[in-house]
Amino acid sequence: MCIAGRVVVAGLTIVCLAIIFVGDAPAALLPITNSSFEDPSVGTGWQNNPAVTGWTKNPASGSTHFMEYNGAVGSGGVGWDGTQHLGIGNYSSGSTEISFWQDTGVAWAAHTEYTMTVSIGNRGGGWSDDPAFFGLSTDSTRANIVGTEGSAWADNDQPEGSWAHYQYFTETGAVAPTGTVHVLVGLIDASGGNRALFDAVTVDAVTTVIPEPSTILIWSLLAGLGLIGWRRRRTK
């Protein structure tokens, strides 16, 4: 085989190996302010419609929410964090859907797996806890959640007086979504006194490390030259 042919074969080998050994960068937690809804503090009680530090309610008016001591729900299951949580809904509202959102300020990235984990509570004592949604959006709206939104119905999915972890997962391709990552939690139907309880929101991102084409080309040329030198030494 001629020298050029050997370089091509070696280069193709390196390209194949680069594809096989594409790796993931370490998982990175995205910054979320007041992720377990500890501010403002309500002590061992509750407060109706407070300003929730770091979060924005949609719609801002004509909807209800509350901050409450976790012990009022119960401490069964897993996932609750700190001493209090966010409740969305609870009173009859003019809005059929209520959400809270936060802009992390972190741009969406290509070739990245995003996992959002949220704890949802089912209050004991016969109270009703209704269908909730959550996910990561390109803006403050549920309509622009990337991929399939996460959902939970505490009354159906877990025992009374307990908390449970739920997850949303999405993966970006070669072209990242526009804008920055927005975190959303919400109540699907806020009419008739429905409500949902949220705590301990986290988001982690794992980016797949893919070598640049120029890097693969350099690897290929070096490998080809190395292979030629090795074969020459063997034939001496």
Secondary structure as UniProt FT lines:
FT   HELIX           3..20
FT   STRAND          23..24
FT   STRAND          28..29
FT   TURN            33..36
FT   TURN            43..44
FT   STRAND          46..48
FT   TURN            53..54
FT   STRAND          56..58
FT   STRAND          65..69
FT   HELIX           70..72
FT   STRAND          76..77
FT   STRAND          84..89
FT   STRAND          98..107
FT   STRAND          112..122
FT   STRAND          132..137
FT   HELIX           142..144
FT   STRAND          150..152
FT   HELIX           154..157
FT   TURN            160..161
FT   STRAND          162..171
FT   STRAND          180..187
FT   HELIX           191..193
FT   STRAND          195..209
FT   HELIX           213..235
//
